[in-house]
Structures are given as structure tokens and as C-alpha cells.
Amino acid sequence: MTSNKTNIYFASDFHLGAPDAKDSLKREKLICKWLDHIRHDASEIYLVGDVFDFWFEYKHVIPKGFTRIMGKLAELGDSGIPITFFKGNHDMWTFGYLEKELGLKVVSNELVIQRNGKTFYIHHGDGLGPGDKGYKLIKKIFRSRISISLFGFLHPYIGVSLARFLSLKSRISKGDYDKTYLGDDKEYITLFCREQLKKKHYDFFISGHRHLPLDIHLTAESRYINLGEWMNDFSYAVFDGTNIELKYFKPSD
């Protein structure tokens, strides 16, 4: 029997946990509703970073909350739908729990895949392109074994509380991020995509991080898709085997 599960779905920047428990829970329930909405035709699901506004796996402890989405991802994975989780700049500290408990495939940086003759370059988007040297340095520090070990020595009550306090000060929690496209010569991810095309052809570049839904034709045969975010836009992309399209999920769906 031929499977009717032919679509590949991409979403990013749920930022669960921000700006507070009440709003996060409301968004989490909506995301679970979206996952139920797509499960009937999803052959694969890619969560392209910043699913959580903060995530750190201690040896015997994980952050409190997120019960619904954890259960939903485990349920979909158990049903046979492969789910790939990309580390974002907010949830980079994963050390095996998501793989063991939920069956997710976890990707630290980029992933290149081919589906139906199309080549995809997938990355959360943080640190790509020229500039932003300060963040690139911080990213290396945060991902270093020394930093991970030092943070791991903190009691979870202190570590998680500190991280959530800093999160409340972030632009994401305040809704203070630029929703205007800055132009091809200033958008770091766009510049990165164009540079990559000089080395190798990709049909689609898929990323998040920018918090701005974008569908940019880099050439006649290559596009850059930014998945936007779920604080306001509730946007995602779907590849039907031939074409990819940005869509927006509405609670009424």
C-alpha cells in the first residue's frame, strides 16, 4: 500500500518558556494542535532551532514544563514520523535526552539533505554570514566543554532561574526584534546563501533565527526560506515533493 505521507514540514523559533508560563502554555497548545494538523500527511518534520527559549540538560534533571509538546513529539515519533531537532542559540545545550526519550535526531549545526531530486541546506541561522563577530565568539564559548561543565556545576534551581531571568531581558520576550527586511546587502543569512551558491548549488536554504517569514529567490533555481516565528506569525514551510511554500497556522485550522 502506498503511503499518503508525502509532505516535509519545517518550523522554528517556538521559544517555549517566553515571555511567561501563561503565554508559553497557550502557544504550546497551539503548536501541538498544528502537529496534529500535519500528522496525516507528514513524512518528516524539521524543527529548525529555538524550540525552547532555554534548555539545559543536567545529568539527572531537565527544565520543568513543556509536558504537552514532549508527549506530542514522542507520540509522532513512535507513529513512524522522523523528527529532526536543530540546536538554536537558545536551546543548544542538549546531551542525549531528546534522542533517548523522544527519538529525535539532534543536529548541532547545518544539515544537507536531498529529497525528490532537490537539495536542502538547513541551519538555524545563528552566526551565518559576515559580521556579528561578537555573537560568533559567544557561541563558541557557550558550546565549549568548559562552559558547559561550569554551568552544569550550578544547582538547577540557580542555573535555570538565572537563565530564565536573562531570557526575560531578551529582545524576544519584549517583542523587540526587527520585522523589516534590511535588504540583500545587509541581511547576514541572505549574504551567506549567496556565497554558498558560488561553491555549490542548493535548491532551498531553510533557516529560522531571523523571526521574519521570508521567501527570497536567490536565483531562478534557488530560494532562501526563513521560517519566521511562533510568537506572532505562527509560520512554517511545507515541501510537497516539488515545491516549497510558506504557510501560516491559524487556531481555527
N, C-alpha and C positions, 0 to 999 in steps of 0.2 A: 504494500500500500504506500502511495506517495504522500509524504508529509506536506501539510499546508503551512508549515512554519518556514517562511521564506525571507522574512524581514530581519534586518540587523538594526538595533536601536542604540543610540548614543545619547548620553545626558551627563551633565556635570554641575558642580557648584550648588549642591543642595544646602550646604553649610548648616547641617543639623546641629542644634545646640544654640544657634544665634537667632535673634538677639537675646531671647529668654526662653524659658521652658515652655511657656504657653504658646507663643508663636511658632516655636520649633515643632511642637507636637501637632499643631494644626497643619503645618507643612508636611510633616512626616506622614500623616494620614492621607494627605493628597498624593504624595509620592507612591504610597502603597496602592492607592486607587489607580494611579497611572500604570503601575507594574501589573496589576490585574487586567487593566485595559489592553495591554500589549501582549500578554502571555499567550493568547490564542494563535498569534502568527509570528512570534519572535523566535528566530533560530539562534540568535546570540544577543547579549546585552553588554554594552561597554559603559562603565561608569568612570568618566574621564577626570577624576580628581575632585578634591574638596567635597566629598560626600558629607564629611563631618567638619564642623568648624574647629574642633580639636579632637585629636585621637592619640593616645599613647598606651601601648600595651606593656604594663608591668608583667613580671614573671607570673604572678597569680591573680592579677587584677586588670580589669578593663574599665573604661569610663562608664559611669552609671547612665542608664537610659537607652533610647534607641531600640527598644524591645520589638516594636512593630516592624521596622524595616529589617532588622536582623532576622526575624522569623520569616518575613516575606522573601528575602533573598535566599535563605536556606530552603524554603519551600520550592521556589522556582528552580534552584539548582538541583534539588532532589527530583524534580519533574523532568530533568534532562536538558534544561536550557543553560548553556555555558555562560557564566557571568565573569567579566574581567574588570578588576578594580585597579585604577591608576592612583598612585600616591600623588596628592596635591601638595601645595605649600602649607596647608592647614592640617593634613592628616597623613604625613609622611612616615610617622613612627609606628609602622606595623611590623610584627615579628613572628607571624605564623598563625595567629589565632583565626584570622579571617579565612585562611586556606583550610585549616583543620576543622573548624566548626561550621563554616558556611559553604565550603567547597569553592570559594572564589579563586580565580587566578589573579595574583597581585603583580603589577608592573611598576617598577621604580621610575623609569624614565620614558623613552619612546618605545613604540611597538609598530612594526611594519607588517601588514597583513595583505594577502591577496584574496579577493572574493569575486567570483564570476568575471575573471579577467581584469578586474580593477585593483589598483594598488593604493592602499591607505597608509598614511603616516599619522599616527595617533600619539598625542602627548598632551599632558595637562596644559602646558603653555607657559609655565613659570620659568623665567630665566632664558627663554629663547630670544634669539636676535641680538642686535648690538645694544650697547648701553646697559643701564640698570646694574652696574658693576657692584654696587653696594649689596643689592639683594643676592646676586650670584655668590658673593663671598659668604653672606649669612647662610645661604642654602648649604654650602659646603660644610660650614661649621655645624649647623643643625643636624646634618646627616652623618657627621663623623662619629666614630665609635666612642671617642672620649666624651663628647657632648651627650650622647645617648646614655652612657654609663653614669655620668654625673647627675643627669636628670632622674635616672632610674633609682638613684640613692635617696631621692626625696620621698618622704612618705606620700602616698597617693592623695591624702587629704590636702597636703600642701601643694604638690605638683599640679593636680587637676584644678584646684582653686586658683592658683597663680595663673595658669593658662587661660582659664575662663575669664578671669579679671582682665587680662591683657586683650582677650578677644572682644570684650565689651568696649574697649577703647579703639578697636579697629574700624576702618572705613566701612567694612561690610556691615557690622552691627548698627552703625549710624546711617547706613544707606548712602554714604558719601563716596561714590565712585563715579568715574566719568562714563556717561552713557552716550557720548558723542564720538563718532569715528573721527580720529585725528588726521587721517589722510595716509595714503600709501607710503609716504616718505617718513612718517613718524610712528606708525604702528609697528611695534617690535616683532610681533608674530607674523604679520604680513611680510615684513622685510626678510625674516627668516625663511619663510616659504619660498620667496622668490630666489633667494640664494641657494636653497636646496634644489630647486628646479634646474639650476645651472649644472648640477652634478648628476642628477638622476630624475627621471620622470615619475611623478606621483599623480594619480588621478584626483585624489582627495587628501587634503590636510584637515585633520579633525582635532580641535582643541577646545579647552574651556578657559578658565582663569580671567579672561578679559571682561566677563559679565555683560557682554554685548552680543546679542544674536547677530551673526554675520554670514553672508553667503557671497563670497567675493570670487569673481572669475579672474584668476591669475593669468591664464592663457585660454585659448579656445578649448583646451583639453584638460585643464587643471583648475580646481577650485579649493578655496580655503573656507571651511565651515567653522565658525565659532558657536558653541552650543548655548551661550548665554548663561542664565542662572535661574534659580527657583525661589528667589526672594520676592520677585515681582513678575518675571516674564513667563516662568513655567515652560521653558522652551526645550526642545530636543530635536534630534535628527533621526531620520529613518532611511535606510538603504533598501530598496526593493529588489535588488539584483541587477538593476540597470542604472537607476538614477538615485540621487540622494536629495532629501528635501527637509528643510527646517519646518517644524510644526510647533504648535502651542497647545498645551493641555488645559482644558477648562474644567472646573469642578462639575459642570453639567454633563461632561463626557462620561 
